Amino acid sequence: MKNVHEELSRLAQLGIIFFEEDDQSKRPVVWFNELVISLSFDPATDDTVAATP
């Protein structure tokens, strides 16, 4: 439960989701049906960067 809360909070900070408040509760909402992320990787480079959660 804590992980879900942390991840949803991070997505909200990034502007990917927002929370709709209903009395004492909040629910995550998005304005799109699909999210496509494209990352290119070049195995020829020696650069290694650790991913940050």
C-alpha distance matrix in Angstrom:
0.0 3.8 5.5 5.2 6.4 8.8 10.1 10.7 12.4 14.4 15.5 16.6 18.5 20.3 21.3 19.9 17.9 18.3 16.7 18.8 18.8 19.7 20.5 17.5 14.9 14.5 14.1 14.4 17.9 20.1 23.8 24.5 24.4 24.3 23.6 25.8 25.6 28.7 29.0 32.3 32.7 36.1 36.5 39.9 38.6 37.6 35.0 31.7 28.8 25.4 22.5 20.3 16.6
3.8 0.0 3.8 5.5 5.1 6.2 8.7 10.0 10.5 12.4 14.3 15.3 16.5 18.6 20.1 19.2 17.6 18.0 16.7 19.3 19.2 20.6 21.3 18.1 15.8 15.1 15.2 15.1 18.7 20.6 24.4 25.2 25.6 25.2 23.9 26.0 25.3 28.3 28.2 31.4 31.7 35.0 35.3 38.6 37.0 35.8 33.0 29.7 26.6 23.2 20.5 17.9 14.3
5.5 3.8 0.0 3.8 5.4 5.1 6.1 8.5 9.8 10.6 12.3 14.2 15.3 16.6 18.4 17.2 16.2 17.3 16.8 19.7 20.4 22.1 23.3 20.5 17.7 16.3 15.6 14.6 17.9 19.1 22.8 23.2 23.4 22.6 21.0 22.7 21.9 24.7 24.6 27.7 28.0 31.3 31.6 34.9 33.4 32.4 29.6 26.4 23.4 20.0 17.1 14.9 11.2
5.2 5.5 3.8 0.0 3.8 5.5 5.2 6.1 8.4 9.9 10.5 12.2 14.2 15.4 16.5 14.9 13.3 14.4 13.7 16.5 17.4 19.0 20.7 18.2 15.1 13.3 12.2 11.1 14.4 15.8 19.6 20.1 20.2 19.8 18.7 20.9 20.6 23.7 24.2 27.6 28.3 31.8 32.5 35.9 34.5 33.9 31.1 28.0 25.0 22.0 18.7 16.5 12.8
6.4 5.1 5.4 3.8 0.0 3.8 5.5 5.2 6.0 8.6 9.9 10.5 12.3 14.3 15.3 14.5 12.6 12.8 11.7 14.6 15.0 17.0 18.3 15.6 12.8 11.1 10.9 10.3 13.8 15.8 19.5 20.6 21.4 21.3 20.1 22.5 22.2 25.4 25.8 29.3 30.2 33.6 34.5 37.7 36.1 35.4 32.4 29.4 26.1 23.1 19.9 17.2 13.6
8.8 6.2 5.1 5.5 3.8 0.0 3.8 5.5 5.1 6.2 8.7 9.9 10.6 12.5 14.3 13.9 13.0 13.7 13.5 16.8 17.5 20.0 21.3 18.7 16.1 14.1 13.9 12.5 15.6 16.8 20.3 21.3 22.3 21.7 19.8 21.8 20.8 23.8 23.7 27.0 27.7 30.9 31.8 34.9 33.0 32.2 29.0 26.1 22.7 19.7 16.6 13.6 10.2
10.1 8.7 6.1 5.2 5.5 3.8 0.0 3.8 5.4 5.1 6.2 8.6 9.8 10.7 12.5 11.2 10.7 12.4 13.0 16.4 17.9 20.4 22.4 20.2 17.2 14.6 13.4 11.2 13.7 14.3 17.8 18.2 19.0 18.1 16.1 18.0 17.1 20.2 20.4 23.8 24.7 28.1 29.2 32.3 30.7 30.2 27.2 24.3 21.1 18.3 14.9 12.4 8.9
10.7 10.0 8.5 6.1 5.2 5.5 3.8 0.0 3.8 5.4 5.1 6.2 8.6 9.9 10.5 9.3 7.8 8.9 9.2 12.6 14.3 16.9 19.1 17.3 14.1 11.2 9.8 7.5 10.2 11.3 14.9 15.9 17.0 16.8 15.3 17.9 17.6 21.1 21.8 25.5 26.8 30.4 31.7 34.9 33.3 33.1 30.0 27.4 24.1 21.6 18.0 15.6 12.3
12.4 10.5 9.8 8.4 6.0 5.1 5.4 3.8 0.0 3.8 5.5 5.1 6.2 8.7 9.9 10.1 8.8 9.0 9.3 12.9 14.1 17.1 18.9 16.9 14.3 11.5 11.3 9.4 12.1 13.2 16.5 18.0 19.7 19.5 17.7 20.1 19.5 22.7 23.2 26.7 27.9 31.3 32.8 35.7 33.7 33.3 30.0 27.5 24.0 21.5 18.2 15.2 12.3
14.4 12.4 10.6 9.9 8.6 6.2 5.1 5.4 3.8 0.0 3.8 5.3 5.0 6.3 8.7 8.9 9.2 10.5 11.9 15.7 17.4 20.5 22.5 20.7 18.0 15.0 14.3 11.7 13.6 13.8 16.7 17.7 19.4 18.5 16.1 18.0 16.7 19.7 19.8 23.2 24.4 27.7 29.3 32.1 30.0 29.7 26.3 23.9 20.4 18.1 14.8 11.9 9.3
15.5 14.3 12.3 10.5 9.9 8.7 6.2 5.1 5.5 3.8 0.0 3.8 5.4 5.1 6.3 5.3 5.8 8.1 10.4 14.0 16.4 19.5 22.0 20.8 17.8 14.3 12.8 9.6 10.7 10.2 13.0 13.8 15.6 14.9 12.6 14.9 14.2 17.5 18.3 21.9 23.6 27.0 28.9 31.8 30.0 30.2 26.9 24.8 21.4 19.5 15.9 13.7 11.2
16.6 15.3 14.2 12.2 10.5 9.9 8.6 6.2 5.1 5.3 3.8 0.0 3.8 5.3 5.0 5.8 4.9 5.4 7.6 11.3 13.5 17.0 19.3 18.4 15.7 12.2 11.3 8.5 9.5 9.8 12.4 14.2 16.6 16.6 14.8 17.4 17.1 20.4 21.4 25.0 26.9 30.3 32.3 35.0 33.1 33.3 29.9 27.9 24.4 22.6 19.1 16.6 14.3
18.5 16.5 15.3 14.2 12.3 10.6 9.8 8.6 6.2 5.0 5.4 3.8 0.0 3.8 5.4 7.7 8.2 8.6 10.9 14.5 16.3 19.9 21.9 20.7 18.5 15.2 14.9 12.3 13.2 13.1 15.2 16.9 19.5 19.0 16.7 18.7 17.7 20.6 21.1 24.4 26.1 29.3 31.3 33.8 31.6 31.6 28.0 26.1 22.5 20.9 17.7 14.9 13.3
20.3 18.6 16.6 15.4 14.3 12.5 10.7 9.9 8.7 6.3 5.1 5.3 3.8 0.0 3.8 5.6 7.8 9.6 12.6 16.1 18.6 22.1 24.5 23.6 21.0 17.5 16.5 13.2 13.4 12.2 13.9 14.9 17.4 16.5 13.7 15.5 14.3 17.1 17.6 21.0 22.9 26.1 28.4 30.8 28.8 29.1 25.6 24.0 20.6 19.4 16.1 13.9 12.7
21.3 20.1 18.4 16.5 15.3 14.3 12.5 10.5 9.9 8.7 6.3 5.0 5.4 3.8 0.0 3.8 5.6 6.9 10.5 13.5 16.4 19.9 22.6 22.2 19.6 16.0 14.7 11.5 10.8 9.5 10.7 12.3 15.3 15.0 12.9 15.3 15.0 18.1 19.3 22.8 25.1 28.4 30.9 33.4 31.6 32.2 28.8 27.3 24.0 23.0 19.6 17.6 16.1
19.9 19.2 17.2 14.9 14.5 13.9 11.2 9.3 10.1 8.9 5.3 5.8 7.7 5.6 3.8 0.0 3.8 7.0 10.5 13.5 16.7 19.8 22.8 22.5 19.4 15.7 13.6 10.0 9.0 6.9 8.6 9.4 12.0 11.5 9.5 12.2 12.3 15.8 17.5 21.1 23.5 27.0 29.4 32.1 30.7 31.4 28.2 26.7 23.6 22.4 18.8 17.2 15.4
17.9 17.6 16.2 13.3 12.6 13.0 10.7 7.8 8.8 9.2 5.8 4.9 8.2 7.8 5.6 3.8 0.0 3.8 6.9 9.8 13.0 16.1 19.2 18.9 15.8 12.0 9.9 6.3 5.6 4.9 7.7 9.5 11.9 12.5 11.4 14.7 15.4 19.0 20.8 24.5 26.8 30.4 32.5 35.4 34.0 34.6 31.4 29.6 26.4 24.9 21.2 19.3 16.9
18.3 18.0 17.3 14.4 12.8 13.7 12.4 8.9 9.0 10.5 8.1 5.4 8.6 9.6 6.9 7.0 3.8 0.0 3.8 6.7 9.7 13.1 16.0 16.0 13.3 9.5 8.3 5.7 5.4 6.6 8.9 11.8 14.4 15.6 15.0 18.3 19.1 22.6 24.4 28.0 30.3 33.9 36.0 38.9 37.3 37.7 34.5 32.6 29.3 27.6 24.0 21.7 19.3
16.7 16.7 16.8 13.7 11.7 13.5 13.0 9.2 9.3 11.9 10.4 7.6 10.9 12.6 10.5 10.5 6.9 3.8 0.0 3.8 6.2 9.5 12.3 12.2 9.5 5.8 5.3 4.5 5.8 8.7 11.4 14.3 16.5 18.0 17.8 21.3 22.2 25.8 27.5 31.2 33.3 36.9 38.9 41.8 40.2 40.5 37.2 35.1 31.7 29.7 26.1 23.6 20.8
18.8 19.3 19.7 16.5 14.6 16.8 16.4 12.6 12.9 15.7 14.0 11.3 14.5 16.1 13.5 13.5 9.8 6.7 3.8 0.0 3.8 6.6 9.9 10.8 8.5 5.5 5.4 6.4 6.7 10.0 12.0 15.2 17.2 19.5 19.9 23.6 24.9 28.6 30.5 34.2 36.5 40.1 42.2 45.1 43.7 44.0 40.8 38.8 35.4 33.4 29.8 27.4 24.5
18.8 19.2 20.4 17.4 15.0 17.5 17.9 14.3 14.1 17.4 16.4 13.5 16.3 18.6 16.4 16.7 13.0 9.7 6.2 3.8 0.0 3.8 6.3 7.4 5.9 4.4 6.6 9.0 10.2 13.7 15.8 19.0 20.8 23.1 23.5 27.1 28.2 31.9 33.7 37.4 39.5 43.1 45.0 48.0 46.4 46.6 43.3 41.0 37.6 35.4 31.9 29.2 26.2
19.7 20.6 22.1 19.0 17.0 20.0 20.4 16.9 17.1 20.5 19.5 17.0 19.9 22.1 19.9 19.8 16.1 13.1 9.5 6.6 3.8 0.0 3.8 6.1 5.3 5.9 7.9 11.2 12.3 16.0 17.9 21.0 22.4 24.9 25.8 29.5 30.9 34.6 36.5 40.3 42.4 46.0 47.8 50.9 49.4 49.6 46.4 44.0 40.7 38.3 34.8 32.2 29.0
20.5 21.3 23.3 20.7 18.3 21.3 22.4 19.1 18.9 22.5 22.0 19.3 21.9 24.5 22.6 22.8 19.2 16.0 12.3 9.9 6.3 3.8 0.0 3.8 5.7 8.0 10.9 14.3 15.9 19.5 21.6 24.7 26.1 28.6 29.2 32.9 34.1 37.8 39.5 43.3 45.2 48.8 50.5 53.6 52.0 51.9 48.7 46.2 42.8 40.3 36.9 34.0 30.8
17.5 18.1 20.5 18.2 15.6 18.7 20.2 17.3 16.9 20.7 20.8 18.4 20.7 23.6 22.2 22.5 18.9 16.0 12.2 10.8 7.4 6.1 3.8 0.0 3.8 7.1 10.4 13.8 16.3 20.0 22.6 25.4 26.7 28.8 29.1 32.6 33.5 37.2 38.6 42.3 44.0 47.5 49.0 52.1 50.5 50.1 46.9 44.3 40.8 38.1 34.8 31.9 28.6
14.9 15.8 17.7 15.1 12.8 16.1 17.2 14.1 14.3 18.0 17.8 15.7 18.5 21.0 19.6 19.4 15.8 13.3 9.5 8.5 5.9 5.3 5.7 3.8 0.0 3.8 6.8 10.3 13.0 16.7 19.5 22.2 23.3 25.2 25.6 29.1 30.0 33.8 35.2 39.0 40.6 44.3 45.7 48.9 47.4 47.2 44.0 41.4 38.0 35.3 31.9 29.2 25.8
14.5 15.1 16.3 13.3 11.1 14.1 14.6 11.2 11.5 15.0 14.3 12.2 15.2 17.5 16.0 15.7 12.0 9.5 5.8 5.5 4.4 5.9 8.0 7.1 3.8 0.0 3.8 6.8 9.5 13.1 16.0 18.7 20.1 21.9 22.1 25.6 26.5 30.2 31.8 35.5 37.3 41.0 42.6 45.7 44.2 44.1 40.9 38.5 35.1 32.6 29.1 26.5 23.2
14.1 15.2 15.6 12.2 10.9 13.9 13.4 9.8 11.3 14.3 12.8 11.3 14.9 16.5 14.7 13.6 9.9 8.3 5.3 5.4 6.6 7.9 10.9 10.4 6.8 3.8 0.0 3.8 6.4 10.1 13.3 15.5 16.5 18.4 18.9 22.4 23.7 27.4 29.2 33.0 34.9 38.6 40.2 43.4 42.2 42.3 39.3 36.9 33.7 31.3 27.7 25.4 22.1
14.4 15.1 14.6 11.1 10.3 12.5 11.2 7.5 9.4 11.7 9.6 8.5 12.3 13.2 11.5 10.0 6.3 5.7 4.5 6.4 9.0 11.2 14.3 13.8 10.3 6.8 3.8 0.0 3.8 6.9 10.4 12.5 13.7 15.2 15.3 18.8 20.0 23.7 25.5 29.3 31.3 35.0 36.7 39.9 38.7 39.0 35.9 33.7 30.5 28.4 24.7 22.6 19.5
17.9 18.7 17.9 14.4 13.8 15.6 13.7 10.2 12.1 13.6 10.7 9.5 13.2 13.4 10.8 9.0 5.6 5.4 5.8 6.7 10.2 12.3 15.9 16.3 13.0 9.5 6.4 3.8 0.0 3.8 6.8 9.2 10.8 12.9 13.5 17.2 18.8 22.6 24.8 28.6 31.0 34.7 36.7 39.8 38.7 39.3 36.4 34.4 31.4 29.6 25.8 24.1 21.3
20.1 20.6 19.1 15.8 15.8 16.8 14.3 11.3 13.2 13.8 10.2 9.8 13.1 12.2 9.5 6.9 4.9 6.6 8.7 10.0 13.7 16.0 19.5 20.0 16.7 13.1 10.1 6.9 3.8 0.0 3.8 5.7 7.9 9.6 10.1 13.8 15.7 19.4 21.9 25.6 28.2 31.9 34.1 37.1 36.1 37.0 34.2 32.5 29.6 28.2 24.5 23.1 20.7
23.8 24.4 22.8 19.6 19.5 20.3 17.8 14.9 16.5 16.7 13.0 12.4 15.2 13.9 10.7 8.6 7.7 8.9 11.4 12.0 15.8 17.9 21.6 22.6 19.5 16.0 13.3 10.4 6.8 3.8 0.0 3.8 7.1 9.3 10.3 13.8 16.1 19.5 22.4 25.9 28.9 32.4 34.9 37.7 36.9 38.1 35.3 34.0 31.2 30.2 26.6 25.4 23.4
24.5 25.2 23.2 20.1 20.6 21.3 18.2 15.9 18.0 17.7 13.8 14.2 16.9 14.9 12.3 9.4 9.5 11.8 14.3 15.2 19.0 21.0 24.7 25.4 22.2 18.7 15.5 12.5 9.2 5.7 3.8 0.0 3.8 5.7 7.3 10.7 13.5 16.7 19.9 23.3 26.4 29.9 32.4 35.3 34.7 36.2 33.6 32.4 30.0 29.1 25.5 24.9 23.0
24.4 25.6 23.4 20.2 21.4 22.3 19.0 17.0 19.7 19.4 15.6 16.6 19.5 17.4 15.3 12.0 11.9 14.4 16.5 17.2 20.8 22.4 26.1 26.7 23.3 20.1 16.5 13.7 10.8 7.9 7.1 3.8 0.0 3.8 7.0 10.2 13.5 16.7 20.0 23.3 26.3 29.8 32.0 35.1 34.9 36.4 34.1 32.8 30.6 29.7 26.1 25.8 23.8
24.3 25.2 22.6 19.8 21.3 21.7 18.1 16.8 19.5 18.5 14.9 16.6 19.0 16.5 15.0 11.5 12.5 15.6 18.0 19.5 23.1 24.9 28.6 28.8 25.2 21.9 18.4 15.2 12.9 9.6 9.3 5.7 3.8 0.0 3.8 6.5 10.0 13.0 16.4 19.6 22.5 26.1 28.3 31.4 31.3 32.8 30.7 29.4 27.4 26.7 23.2 23.4 21.6
23.6 23.9 21.0 18.7 20.1 19.8 16.1 15.3 17.7 16.1 12.6 14.8 16.7 13.7 12.9 9.5 11.4 15.0 17.8 19.9 23.5 25.8 29.2 29.1 25.6 22.1 18.9 15.3 13.5 10.1 10.3 7.3 7.0 3.8 0.0 3.8 6.6 10.0 13.1 16.5 19.4 23.0 25.3 28.3 27.9 29.4 27.1 25.9 23.8 23.2 19.8 20.0 18.6
25.8 26.0 22.7 20.9 22.5 21.8 18.0 17.9 20.1 18.0 14.9 17.4 18.7 15.5 15.3 12.2 14.7 18.3 21.3 23.6 27.1 29.5 32.9 32.6 29.1 25.6 22.4 18.8 17.2 13.8 13.8 10.7 10.2 6.5 3.8 0.0 3.8 6.5 9.9 13.1 16.1 19.7 22.0 25.0 24.8 26.6 24.5 23.6 21.9 21.8 18.7 19.5 18.7
25.6 25.3 21.9 20.6 22.2 20.8 17.1 17.6 19.5 16.7 14.2 17.1 17.7 14.3 15.0 12.3 15.4 19.1 22.2 24.9 28.2 30.9 34.1 33.5 30.0 26.5 23.7 20.0 18.8 15.7 16.1 13.5 13.5 10.0 6.6 3.8 0.0 3.8 6.5 10.0 12.9 16.5 18.9 21.8 21.4 23.0 20.8 19.9 18.2 18.3 15.3 16.4 16.2
28.7 28.3 24.7 23.7 25.4 23.8 20.2 21.1 22.7 19.7 17.5 20.4 20.6 17.1 18.1 15.8 19.0 22.6 25.8 28.6 31.9 34.6 37.8 37.2 33.8 30.2 27.4 23.7 22.6 19.4 19.5 16.7 16.7 13.0 10.0 6.5 3.8 0.0 3.8 6.7 9.9 13.3 16.0 18.7 18.5 20.6 18.7 18.3 17.2 18.0 15.6 17.4 17.8
29.0 28.2 24.6 24.2 25.8 23.7 20.4 21.8 23.2 19.8 18.3 21.4 21.1 17.6 19.3 17.5 20.8 24.4 27.5 30.5 33.7 36.5 39.5 38.6 35.2 31.8 29.2 25.5 24.8 21.9 22.4 19.9 20.0 16.4 13.1 9.9 6.5 3.8 0.0 3.8 6.5 10.1 12.7 15.4 14.9 16.8 14.9 14.6 13.7 14.8 12.9 15.3 16.4
32.3 31.4 27.7 27.6 29.3 27.0 23.8 25.5 26.7 23.2 21.9 25.0 24.4 21.0 22.8 21.1 24.5 28.0 31.2 34.2 37.4 40.3 43.3 42.3 39.0 35.5 33.0 29.3 28.6 25.6 25.9 23.3 23.3 19.6 16.5 13.1 10.0 6.7 3.8 0.0 3.8 6.7 9.8 12.1 12.0 14.4 13.2 13.6 13.7 15.5 14.5 17.3 18.9
32.7 31.7 28.0 28.3 30.2 27.7 24.7 26.8 27.9 24.4 23.6 26.9 26.1 22.9 25.1 23.5 26.8 30.3 33.3 36.5 39.5 42.4 45.2 44.0 40.6 37.3 34.9 31.3 31.0 28.2 28.9 26.4 26.3 22.5 19.4 16.1 12.9 9.9 6.5 3.8 0.0 3.8 6.2 8.9 8.9 11.1 10.3 10.7 11.6 13.7 13.5 16.8 18.8
36.1 35.0 31.3 31.8 33.6 30.9 28.1 30.4 31.3 27.7 27.0 30.3 29.3 26.1 28.4 27.0 30.4 33.9 36.9 40.1 43.1 46.0 48.8 47.5 44.3 41.0 38.6 35.0 34.7 31.9 32.4 29.9 29.8 26.1 23.0 19.7 16.5 13.3 10.1 6.7 3.8 0.0 3.8 5.4 5.9 8.8 9.1 10.6 12.5 15.2 15.8 19.3 21.6
36.5 35.3 31.6 32.5 34.5 31.8 29.2 31.7 32.8 29.3 28.9 32.3 31.3 28.4 30.9 29.4 32.5 36.0 38.9 42.2 45.0 47.8 50.5 49.0 45.7 42.6 40.2 36.7 36.7 34.1 34.9 32.4 32.0 28.3 25.3 22.0 18.9 16.0 12.7 9.8 6.2 3.8 0.0 3.8 5.5 7.5 8.9 10.0 12.7 15.1 16.3 19.9 22.3
39.9 38.6 34.9 35.9 37.7 34.9 32.3 34.9 35.7 32.1 31.8 35.0 33.8 30.8 33.4 32.1 35.4 38.9 41.8 45.1 48.0 50.9 53.6 52.1 48.9 45.7 43.4 39.9 39.8 37.1 37.7 35.3 35.1 31.4 28.3 25.0 21.8 18.7 15.4 12.1 8.9 5.4 3.8 0.0 3.8 6.6 9.0 11.3 14.3 17.3 18.9 22.5 25.1
38.6 37.0 33.4 34.5 36.1 33.0 30.7 33.3 33.7 30.0 30.0 33.1 31.6 28.8 31.6 30.7 34.0 37.3 40.2 43.7 46.4 49.4 52.0 50.5 47.4 44.2 42.2 38.7 38.7 36.1 36.9 34.7 34.9 31.3 27.9 24.8 21.4 18.5 14.9 12.0 8.9 5.9 5.5 3.8 0.0 3.8 5.5 8.5 11.5 14.8 16.7 20.1 23.1
37.6 35.8 32.4 33.9 35.4 32.2 30.2 33.1 33.3 29.7 30.2 33.3 31.6 29.1 32.2 31.4 34.6 37.7 40.5 44.0 46.6 49.6 51.9 50.1 47.2 44.1 42.3 39.0 39.3 37.0 38.1 36.2 36.4 32.8 29.4 26.6 23.0 20.6 16.8 14.4 11.1 8.8 7.5 6.6 3.8 0.0 3.8 6.3 9.8 13.0 15.6 18.9 22.0
35.0 33.0 29.6 31.1 32.4 29.0 27.2 30.0 30.0 26.3 26.9 29.9 28.0 25.6 28.8 28.2 31.4 34.5 37.2 40.8 43.3 46.4 48.7 46.9 44.0 40.9 39.3 35.9 36.4 34.2 35.3 33.6 34.1 30.7 27.1 24.5 20.8 18.7 14.9 13.2 10.3 9.1 8.9 9.0 5.5 3.8 0.0 3.8 6.5 10.1 12.6 15.6 18.9
31.7 29.7 26.4 28.0 29.4 26.1 24.3 27.4 27.5 23.9 24.8 27.9 26.1 24.0 27.3 26.7 29.6 32.6 35.1 38.8 41.0 44.0 46.2 44.3 41.4 38.5 36.9 33.7 34.4 32.5 34.0 32.4 32.8 29.4 25.9 23.6 19.9 18.3 14.6 13.6 10.7 10.6 10.0 11.3 8.5 6.3 3.8 0.0 3.8 6.7 9.5 12.7 15.9
28.8 26.6 23.4 25.0 26.1 22.7 21.1 24.1 24.0 20.4 21.4 24.4 22.5 20.6 24.0 23.6 26.4 29.3 31.7 35.4 37.6 40.7 42.8 40.8 38.0 35.1 33.7 30.5 31.4 29.6 31.2 30.0 30.6 27.4 23.8 21.9 18.2 17.2 13.7 13.7 11.6 12.5 12.7 14.3 11.5 9.8 6.5 3.8 0.0 3.8 6.4 9.1 12.6
25.4 23.2 20.0 22.0 23.1 19.7 18.3 21.6 21.5 18.1 19.5 22.6 20.9 19.4 23.0 22.4 24.9 27.6 29.7 33.4 35.4 38.3 40.3 38.1 35.3 32.6 31.3 28.4 29.6 28.2 30.2 29.1 29.7 26.7 23.2 21.8 18.3 18.0 14.8 15.5 13.7 15.2 15.1 17.3 14.8 13.0 10.1 6.7 3.8 0.0 3.8 6.4 9.6
22.5 20.5 17.1 18.7 19.9 16.6 14.9 18.0 18.2 14.8 15.9 19.1 17.7 16.1 19.6 18.8 21.2 24.0 26.1 29.8 31.9 34.8 36.9 34.8 31.9 29.1 27.7 24.7 25.8 24.5 26.6 25.5 26.1 23.2 19.8 18.7 15.3 15.6 12.9 14.5 13.5 15.8 16.3 18.9 16.7 15.6 12.6 9.5 6.4 3.8 0.0 3.8 6.4
20.3 17.9 14.9 16.5 17.2 13.6 12.4 15.6 15.2 11.9 13.7 16.6 14.9 13.9 17.6 17.2 19.3 21.7 23.6 27.4 29.2 32.2 34.0 31.9 29.2 26.5 25.4 22.6 24.1 23.1 25.4 24.9 25.8 23.4 20.0 19.5 16.4 17.4 15.3 17.3 16.8 19.3 19.9 22.5 20.1 18.9 15.6 12.7 9.1 6.4 3.8 0.0 3.8
16.6 14.3 11.2 12.8 13.6 10.2 8.9 12.3 12.3 9.3 11.2 14.3 13.3 12.7 16.1 15.4 16.9 19.3 20.8 24.5 26.2 29.0 30.8 28.6 25.8 23.2 22.1 19.5 21.3 20.7 23.4 23.0 23.8 21.6 18.6 18.7 16.2 17.8 16.4 18.9 18.8 21.6 22.3 25.1 23.1 22.0 18.9 15.9 12.6 9.6 6.4 3.8 0.0
